[in-house]
Structure formats: structure tokens, C-alpha cells
Amino acid sequence: MAHIGHRVIGVDRDPFKVESVLAGRAPFFEPGLEELVRTGVESGRLSATLSLADAVRVADVALICVGTPSERHGDLCLDQLRRVCQELAGLLPGRTRRLIVAVRSTVYPGTCEGIVEAALDNPALAAVVANPEFLREGAAVRDFMEPSLAVAGGGDEAAVRQVAALYTGLGVEPVLVSLRAAEFIKYACNAFHAVKIAFANEIGALAAESGIDGREIMDTLCRDVSLNLSASYLKPGFAFGGSCLPKDLRALVYRASRFDLELPLLRNVLPSNHAHLERATALALELPSERLGVFGLAFKENTDDLRESPVVQLLETLIGKGRKVRVFDPHIQLDGIYGSNQRYLMNAIPHIGNLLDGRLESLLEWADHLLIAQKPPQAMLPLLTASGKPLVDLVGALPHGLPRGAQRPESLTA
């Protein structure tokens, strides 16, 4: 921060850290940090103190960077955060301008509201912004100076933009989001990194048992930047199905068992998918409507493949629970389905012919509530959004401006 032109005062309770910075030394090892500390102090833009009061007296923004370690049961220990917030609250009276408190510490959604805002409790004197850090130990200086992501979130737009402006000149456009979204984004990023590492290790382990170089597999996988290393599939929505993903996952898990090889991540993908389908089913069963219309029957849009479609499984449960259900799929014609596709559907729902509507208009007229279980063609969106019927978007396909009375289950879609 000092290197890019800000006036920075570091505050810590540890005299060693403060004395190290004042002497122009980094209090811990991090490549490139020692020189930044030295030049920052020499320029007069970086200093340090044991007194939070002295620092806050002249500050426009307070960045909270305290630790949030794990408790024994896995939850966060927020003692340091509570302490610094209480200290900040005591320093607000008498300030002539508002202090922006930006939380850099990793905290679960709701923490900024429940702890930080609750402690400060004076919107006229303090605004709270979540500003998670994305710095890796061993590469922190480079990650700061060449950021791939910057996030600021909060309910006060002016405060959020002021925090985002701290990173001007670093070549990244900060993403401005809600307070809770900013808190959660750091968890999503770290969880994704962990999943990627575990996935590569499990694929490597199974490849090795099969006499294959796992590095060759993963190097080739990474060449696909359209599907593999991209935003594809990384949107909350409905459960997956079809003739490939479930089958191939089962095969990998079975082959691993033949080697007595435990692959917990891959083994639990299908149970995770089933749990997501059960969440959607529970949501549908909780709807007060007597007649449920379902848009989509195939496992995804632009196909008539019904094999292992999660919608078929959803319908089985709804029908079994006595719900009145009708279905429309723009690409499903019963007389055009044959072979394994036909056998799968008829074994699951023998009377599917009585449930299928040939026209979307007929379904909309009949249904009290509509479940969107497949991304609709663009031409059909106006019919859905203008129908006035409550919609439950299971796949995250509808525009954000939903019709009056519509529902968007946040647990299932973005």
C-alpha cells in the first residue's frame, strides 16, 4: 500500500513487529517484502505503532487484518476481531469525519454485520466494507502488485468505492458486491483451490496404479480452456445427469476399488449430486400449489436424451408423493424416442404420455406453480416471464427481473 502511494500506519500489539517496521525490516520472511518495508519507511509513507488510537486519529480507512484461526470444532475464532472492533468503537466519538472499516480477515458471511457493524453501531461515524485478501504465502508481494482479483462489498456504495479505489493502478478492476457476498467469495476461492488440488492428486493416484503418468493426463486436461479451465459448469444450478458423467464417475470409483485405492473426492461426487437433487425435490414438495408444471424433461437443454435425467427422478418423487404434475419439453416427442432412451423413461414413468404437454401455453394455463428444470429457449422466455405464474428457477436460467410472485431459491441458483 505504501509502495503504490498511500500513507500507511501499521498497528500491532507485538512490540517486535512494530520495532522491526520502524527499523525498516520485515518482521517475517516473505520474498520481496524486506525491500518494500525499507523503502516505505525511508519515503515516510510507512510507519508502525502500538497505539491504535494514534493511528485511527489520522486515518481515513482502517484495514482489519487480524487472524481468524480455527476452533477445535472447526468454527472460526473471532476473539481478535471482536477485540479490535471494540477498540475502534471506543475511538469513534470525537472524530470529525467518518472512518471506513474494511475487513481483510477471512470471516464467514454475516460476521461483518453481526460483529463489526454491531460493535461500531454508528453509521454516521463508521462504514463497514468487506475487502478479502487473496495473497499466497511465499508469493504475497507479487499477488498484491499483480492481482488477479480484487473484491469490495458493502451496503454503503460510497464506502465500497473508496476501498476499491485503494487498488487503483494495480491493473485490476475491483468487483463490487454485497457485504455477505464479499465475505463468502474468499471461502469459495479457497474451497475451489482445495478441490482442484485434491482432484489432481486423486486422478494422479489412479493413473499411477494404471501405469499412466498422471502429469501427462493433467497437462493435457489443462489444454482445454473452453470447458476444463474456464467458467463452464461453474454456475449454481440443477443436478447433472445424462449418459456420460454418472457412468464415467462410477467406472472410475469402481476401478479405484479394484486397486484398493481410496478416492474420497471422486467417490462422493455422485452422492453430492444426489443431495442437490434432493434439495430441489424438497423445495418442490414444500410449494403450496396443487398443480405443478415442470419445464424440461431431458437432462439438459437442446437434447432429447432422458438417460439419468435428474428431472425424471424429480418427477418420480413428486408423483409418488401424490402431486399433480404436467411436463413440457420443447425437444421431447414420445413417438420420436426409442432404444435405451425410451426404455429408461418408460421404466421410470410408464404413464409419461399422460403427463406431457405438447404446448407451453397449455402447461402455463394448467399449472399453479412452474418449476424451471431446464434452460428455456430464448423465444420461450417472454411466455414464462409474462405468465404471471410463480416460478421456481432450479437451473439459474431466468433473468434477474422475475415476474411478480416469482421465487428464486437462493440455495439452488445464483
C-alpha positions as CSV (number, residue, x, y, z in Angstrom):
1,M,0.0,0.0,0.0
2,A,2.8,2.4,0.8
3,H,4.7,1.4,-2.3
4,I,1.7,2.5,-4.5
5,G,1.5,5.8,-2.9
6,H,-0.7,5.5,0.3
7,R,0.3,6.8,3.7
8,V,0.2,3.6,5.9
9,I,0.4,3.2,9.6
10,G,0.7,-0.4,10.8
11,V,-0.8,-1.3,14.2
12,D,0.1,-4.3,16.2
13,R,0.2,-5.3,19.9
14,D,3.6,-7.1,19.4
15,P,6.5,-4.7,20.0
16,F,8.8,-6.8,17.9
17,K,6.8,-6.3,14.8
18,V,6.4,-2.6,15.4
19,E,10.1,-2.1,16.1
20,S,11.0,-4.1,13.1
21,V,9.0,-2.0,10.7
22,L,10.2,1.3,12.3
23,A,13.7,0.0,11.7
24,G,12.9,-0.7,8.0
25,R,12.9,-4.5,8.5
26,A,10.2,-7.0,7.7
27,P,9.2,-8.9,10.9
28,F,8.9,-12.2,8.9
29,F,10.2,-13.6,5.7
30,E,8.4,-13.1,2.5
31,P,10.1,-12.7,-0.9
32,G,10.4,-9.0,-1.8
33,L,8.9,-7.7,1.4
34,E,12.1,-6.5,3.2
35,E,12.9,-4.0,0.4
36,L,9.3,-2.7,0.4
37,V,9.4,-2.1,4.1
38,R,12.7,-0.4,3.9
39,T,11.8,1.9,1.0
40,G,8.4,2.6,2.6
41,V,9.9,3.7,5.8
42,E,12.6,5.8,4.1
43,S,9.9,7.5,2.0
44,G,7.9,8.4,5.1
45,R,4.8,6.7,3.7
46,L,5.1,3.7,6.1
47,S,5.3,3.7,9.9
48,A,4.1,1.5,12.7
49,T,2.7,1.9,16.2
50,L,1.5,0.0,19.2
51,S,-1.3,2.6,19.6
52,L,-4.5,2.1,17.7
53,A,-5.7,5.4,18.9
54,D,-2.8,7.3,17.3
55,A,-3.3,5.5,14.0
56,V,-7.1,6.0,13.9
57,R,-6.8,9.7,14.8
58,V,-5.4,10.4,11.3
59,A,-6.8,7.5,9.3
60,D,-9.4,7.6,6.6
61,V,-9.6,3.8,6.2
62,A,-8.9,1.1,8.8
63,L,-7.9,-2.3,7.3
64,I,-8.6,-5.1,9.8
65,C,-6.1,-7.9,9.1
66,V,-6.2,-9.9,12.4
67,G,-6.1,-13.7,12.4
68,T,-9.3,-15.8,12.4
69,P,-7.9,-19.3,13.3
70,S,-9.9,-22.4,13.6
71,E,-11.5,-23.5,16.9
72,R,-11.3,-27.2,17.8
73,H,-14.7,-27.9,16.4
74,G,-13.9,-26.1,13.1
75,D,-15.6,-22.8,13.5
76,L,-13.6,-19.5,13.4
77,C,-12.1,-18.0,16.5
78,L,-13.2,-14.3,16.2
79,D,-11.7,-13.1,19.5
80,Q,-9.1,-10.9,17.8
81,L,-11.8,-9.4,15.5
82,R,-14.1,-8.7,18.4
83,R,-11.3,-7.0,20.4
84,V,-10.2,-4.7,17.6
85,C,-13.8,-3.7,16.8
86,Q,-14.5,-2.8,20.4
87,E,-11.3,-0.7,20.5
88,L,-12.3,1.0,17.2
89,A,-15.8,1.7,18.6
90,G,-14.3,3.5,21.6
91,L,-12.2,5.7,19.3
92,L,-15.1,6.9,17.1
93,P,-16.5,9.6,19.3
94,G,-14.9,12.9,18.6
95,R,-13.9,12.1,15.0
96,T,-14.8,14.9,12.6
97,R,-15.0,12.6,9.6
98,R,-16.3,9.1,9.0
99,L,-14.0,6.1,9.3
100,I,-14.2,3.4,6.8
101,V,-13.5,0.0,8.4
102,A,-12.5,-2.6,5.7
103,V,-12.3,-6.2,6.9
104,R,-9.5,-8.1,5.2
105,S,-9.6,-11.0,7.6
106,T,-11.3,-14.2,6.3
107,V,-14.7,-14.3,8.0
108,Y,-17.9,-16.2,7.3
109,P,-20.9,-14.3,5.8
110,G,-22.7,-12.3,8.4
111,T,-19.7,-11.6,10.5
112,C,-19.3,-8.1,9.3
113,E,-22.9,-7.4,10.2
114,G,-23.1,-9.4,13.4
115,I,-19.7,-8.4,14.9
116,V,-18.2,-5.4,13.2
117,E,-21.2,-3.3,12.4
118,A,-22.8,-4.3,15.7
119,A,-19.7,-3.1,17.7
120,L,-19.3,0.1,15.8
121,D,-23.0,0.9,15.8
122,N,-22.7,4.4,14.4
123,P,-23.2,4.6,10.6
124,A,-22.6,8.4,10.8
125,L,-19.1,7.8,12.1
126,A,-18.2,4.4,10.6
127,A,-18.9,2.4,7.4
128,V,-18.1,-1.3,7.1
129,V,-16.8,-2.9,4.0
130,A,-15.7,-6.5,3.4
131,N,-12.4,-6.5,1.4
132,P,-11.0,-10.0,1.4
133,E,-7.3,-10.6,0.6
134,F,-6.1,-13.1,-2.0
135,L,-2.4,-13.3,-1.1
136,R,-0.5,-16.6,-1.0
137,E,2.4,-17.0,1.5
138,G,5.6,-17.1,-0.5
139,A,4.1,-15.0,-3.3
140,A,2.2,-12.3,-1.4
141,V,4.1,-9.3,-2.7
142,R,3.6,-10.4,-6.3
143,D,0.0,-11.3,-5.7
144,F,-0.6,-7.9,-4.3
145,M,1.2,-6.0,-7.1
146,E,-0.2,-8.2,-9.9
147,P,-3.7,-9.1,-8.6
148,S,-6.0,-11.4,-10.5
149,L,-9.0,-10.5,-8.3
150,A,-10.0,-7.6,-6.1
151,V,-13.3,-7.6,-4.2
152,A,-15.1,-4.9,-2.1
153,G,-18.5,-5.4,-0.7
154,G,-21.0,-3.5,1.5
155,G,-24.2,-1.6,1.7
156,D,-22.6,1.9,1.6
157,E,-21.8,2.4,-2.1
158,A,-19.5,5.4,-1.4
159,A,-17.5,3.5,1.2
160,V,-17.2,0.4,-1.1
161,R,-15.9,2.6,-4.0
162,Q,-13.4,4.3,-1.7
163,V,-12.0,1.0,-0.6
164,A,-11.9,-0.3,-4.2
165,A,-10.0,2.9,-5.2
166,L,-7.2,1.9,-2.9
167,Y,-6.1,-0.6,-5.6
168,T,-6.1,1.9,-8.4
169,G,-3.1,1.5,-10.7
170,L,-2.7,-2.3,-10.0
171,G,-4.2,-3.3,-13.3
172,V,-7.3,-4.9,-11.9
173,E,-10.9,-3.8,-12.0
174,P,-12.3,-4.4,-8.5
175,V,-15.6,-6.4,-8.3
176,L,-18.2,-4.5,-6.2
177,V,-20.6,-6.9,-4.5
178,S,-22.9,-7.1,-1.4
179,L,-21.3,-7.4,2.1
180,R,-22.1,-11.1,2.6
181,A,-21.0,-12.0,-1.0
182,A,-17.6,-10.4,-0.4
183,E,-17.2,-12.4,2.8
184,F,-18.2,-15.6,1.0
185,I,-16.1,-15.1,-2.1
186,K,-12.9,-15.8,-0.3
187,Y,-14.3,-19.1,1.0
188,A,-15.4,-20.1,-2.4
189,C,-12.0,-19.4,-3.9
190,N,-10.1,-21.3,-1.2
191,A,-12.5,-24.3,-1.4
192,F,-12.1,-24.4,-5.2
193,H,-8.3,-24.3,-4.8
194,A,-8.5,-27.2,-2.4
195,V,-10.9,-29.2,-4.6
196,K,-8.5,-28.7,-7.6
197,I,-5.5,-30.0,-5.6
198,A,-7.5,-33.0,-4.3
199,F,-8.9,-33.7,-7.8
200,A,-5.4,-33.7,-9.4
201,N,-4.0,-35.9,-6.7
202,E,-6.8,-38.4,-7.0
203,I,-6.5,-38.6,-10.8
204,G,-2.7,-38.9,-10.4
205,A,-3.0,-41.7,-7.9
206,L,-5.4,-43.7,-10.1
207,A,-3.3,-43.0,-13.2
208,A,-0.2,-44.3,-11.4
209,E,-2.0,-47.5,-10.4
210,S,-3.0,-47.9,-14.0
211,G,0.6,-47.5,-15.2
212,I,0.0,-44.0,-16.6
213,D,1.8,-40.7,-15.9
214,G,-0.7,-38.6,-14.1
215,R,1.2,-35.4,-15.1
216,E,0.6,-36.3,-18.7
217,I,-3.2,-36.6,-18.0
218,M,-3.5,-33.3,-16.1
219,D,-1.2,-31.4,-18.5
220,T,-3.5,-32.5,-21.4
221,L,-6.6,-31.7,-19.4
222,C,-5.4,-28.2,-18.8
223,R,-5.0,-27.6,-22.6
224,D,-8.8,-27.3,-22.8
225,V,-9.6,-23.7,-21.8
226,S,-13.1,-23.8,-23.2
227,L,-14.6,-26.4,-20.8
228,N,-11.9,-27.6,-18.4
229,L,-10.2,-24.4,-17.3
230,S,-13.0,-21.9,-17.8
231,A,-16.2,-20.6,-16.3
232,S,-18.1,-23.6,-17.9
233,Y,-20.1,-25.5,-15.3
234,L,-19.2,-23.1,-12.6
235,K,-22.7,-21.7,-12.0
236,P,-25.1,-22.9,-9.3
237,G,-28.0,-24.8,-10.9
238,F,-29.6,-28.2,-11.1
239,A,-28.1,-31.6,-10.6
240,F,-26.2,-33.2,-13.5
241,G,-27.3,-36.3,-15.4
242,G,-27.0,-37.8,-18.9
243,S,-25.3,-40.8,-20.3
244,C,-21.7,-39.8,-19.6
245,L,-21.0,-38.1,-16.3
246,P,-22.7,-40.5,-13.9
247,K,-21.5,-43.6,-15.8
248,D,-17.9,-42.5,-16.0
249,L,-17.7,-41.5,-12.4
250,R,-19.0,-44.9,-11.3
251,A,-16.4,-46.5,-13.5
252,L,-13.5,-44.5,-12.0
253,V,-14.6,-45.3,-8.5
254,Y,-15.1,-49.0,-9.3
255,R,-11.6,-49.2,-10.9
256,A,-10.1,-47.5,-7.9
257,S,-11.7,-50.0,-5.6
258,R,-10.0,-52.8,-7.6
259,F,-6.7,-51.3,-6.7
260,D,-7.8,-50.9,-3.0
261,L,-7.3,-47.2,-3.7
262,E,-9.5,-44.7,-1.7
263,L,-10.6,-41.7,-3.7
264,P,-12.9,-39.8,-1.3
265,L,-13.4,-36.7,-3.6
266,L,-14.4,-38.7,-6.7
267,R,-16.4,-41.2,-4.7
268,N,-18.5,-38.5,-3.2
269,V,-19.3,-36.6,-6.4
270,L,-22.4,-38.7,-7.2
271,P,-23.7,-38.6,-3.6
272,S,-23.2,-34.8,-3.6
273,N,-25.2,-34.6,-6.9
274,H,-28.0,-36.7,-5.4
275,A,-28.1,-34.5,-2.3
276,H,-28.5,-31.4,-4.6
277,L,-31.4,-33.2,-6.4
278,E,-33.0,-33.9,-3.0
279,R,-32.8,-30.2,-2.1
280,A,-34.6,-29.4,-5.3
281,T,-37.2,-32.1,-4.6
282,A,-37.8,-30.9,-1.1
283,L,-38.3,-27.3,-2.4
284,A,-40.9,-28.5,-4.9
285,L,-42.7,-30.6,-2.2
286,E,-42.9,-27.5,0.0
287,L,-44.7,-25.4,-2.6
288,P,-48.4,-24.8,-1.6
289,S,-49.7,-25.2,-5.1
290,E,-51.8,-28.2,-6.0
291,R,-50.8,-28.4,-9.7
292,L,-47.1,-28.3,-10.5
293,G,-45.9,-27.6,-14.1
294,V,-42.3,-28.6,-15.0
295,F,-40.4,-27.1,-17.8
296,G,-37.9,-29.5,-19.2
297,L,-37.6,-33.3,-19.1
298,A,-34.2,-34.1,-20.8
299,F,-31.1,-33.9,-18.6
300,K,-30.2,-30.6,-20.2
301,E,-31.4,-28.2,-22.9
302,N,-31.1,-28.8,-26.6
303,T,-31.3,-32.6,-26.4
304,D,-33.9,-35.3,-26.1
305,D,-31.6,-37.6,-24.1
306,L,-33.5,-38.7,-21.0
307,R,-31.0,-41.1,-19.6
308,E,-30.3,-40.4,-15.9
309,S,-32.1,-37.1,-16.2
310,P,-32.5,-35.6,-12.8
311,V,-35.9,-34.2,-13.9
312,V,-37.1,-37.8,-14.4
313,Q,-36.1,-38.6,-10.8
314,L,-37.7,-35.4,-9.6
315,L,-41.0,-36.4,-11.3
316,E,-40.8,-39.9,-9.9
317,T,-40.7,-38.4,-6.3
318,L,-43.4,-35.8,-6.9
319,I,-45.8,-38.3,-8.4
320,G,-45.0,-40.8,-5.7
321,K,-45.9,-38.1,-3.1
322,G,-49.3,-37.6,-4.8
323,R,-48.6,-34.3,-6.5
324,K,-50.4,-33.4,-9.7
325,V,-47.7,-32.8,-12.3
326,R,-47.5,-32.0,-16.0
327,V,-44.4,-31.5,-18.1
328,F,-43.3,-29.6,-21.2
329,D,-40.0,-30.1,-23.1
330,P,-39.5,-28.4,-26.4
331,H,-37.5,-31.3,-27.8
332,I,-39.4,-34.3,-26.4
333,Q,-41.8,-36.1,-28.7
334,L,-42.8,-39.6,-27.4
335,D,-43.1,-41.1,-30.8
336,G,-39.6,-40.0,-31.6
337,I,-37.9,-41.6,-28.6
338,Y,-36.6,-45.2,-29.0
339,G,-33.9,-47.6,-27.7
340,S,-32.3,-47.2,-24.3
341,N,-33.7,-43.6,-24.1
342,Q,-37.3,-45.0,-24.4
343,R,-36.6,-47.9,-22.0
344,Y,-35.2,-45.6,-19.3
345,L,-38.2,-43.3,-19.4
346,M,-40.8,-46.0,-19.6
347,N,-39.3,-47.9,-16.7
348,A,-39.2,-44.7,-14.6
349,I,-42.6,-43.2,-15.5
350,P,-44.7,-45.7,-17.5
351,H,-47.6,-43.2,-17.8
352,I,-45.4,-40.3,-19.0
353,G,-47.7,-39.9,-22.0
354,N,-50.4,-38.6,-19.7
355,L,-48.1,-36.0,-18.2
356,L,-46.6,-34.5,-21.3
357,D,-48.0,-31.2,-22.7
358,G,-47.4,-30.5,-26.4
359,R,-47.6,-26.8,-26.0
360,L,-46.1,-24.5,-23.4
361,E,-49.2,-22.4,-23.4
362,S,-51.3,-25.4,-22.2
363,L,-48.9,-26.0,-19.4
364,L,-48.9,-22.4,-18.2
365,E,-52.7,-22.4,-18.3
366,W,-53.0,-25.5,-16.2
367,A,-50.2,-25.1,-13.6
368,D,-50.5,-23.2,-10.4
369,H,-46.7,-23.1,-10.0
370,L,-43.9,-23.8,-12.5
371,L,-40.6,-25.5,-11.9
372,I,-37.9,-24.4,-14.4
373,A,-35.7,-27.6,-14.7
374,Q,-34.0,-26.8,-18.0
375,K,-32.8,-23.6,-19.6
376,P,-35.6,-22.4,-21.9
377,P,-35.0,-21.4,-25.5
378,Q,-34.8,-17.6,-25.8
379,A,-38.0,-17.5,-27.8
380,M,-39.9,-19.0,-24.8
381,L,-38.7,-16.7,-22.1
382,P,-41.3,-14.0,-22.8
383,L,-44.1,-16.6,-22.3
384,L,-42.6,-17.7,-19.0
385,T,-41.9,-14.3,-17.6
386,A,-45.2,-12.8,-18.7
387,S,-47.4,-15.7,-17.5
388,G,-47.8,-14.3,-14.0
389,K,-47.4,-17.8,-12.6
390,P,-44.9,-18.2,-9.7
391,L,-41.7,-19.6,-11.0
392,V,-39.0,-21.7,-9.2
393,D,-35.8,-21.5,-11.3
394,L,-33.9,-24.6,-10.5
395,V,-31.2,-24.0,-13.1
396,G,-30.5,-20.3,-12.8
397,A,-31.7,-19.7,-16.3
398,L,-34.2,-16.9,-16.0
399,P,-33.3,-13.2,-16.0
400,H,-33.0,-11.4,-12.6
401,G,-36.1,-9.4,-13.3
402,L,-38.6,-12.2,-12.5
403,P,-42.3,-11.7,-12.7
404,R,-44.3,-10.7,-9.7
405,G,-44.8,-13.5,-7.3
406,A,-41.9,-15.5,-8.7
407,Q,-39.4,-17.2,-6.5
408,R,-35.7,-17.8,-6.9
409,P,-34.4,-20.4,-4.5
410,E,-31.0,-19.0,-3.4
411,S,-29.9,-22.4,-2.2
412,L,-30.1,-23.7,-5.7
413,T,-29.4,-20.9,-8.1
414,A,-27.2,-17.8,-8.2
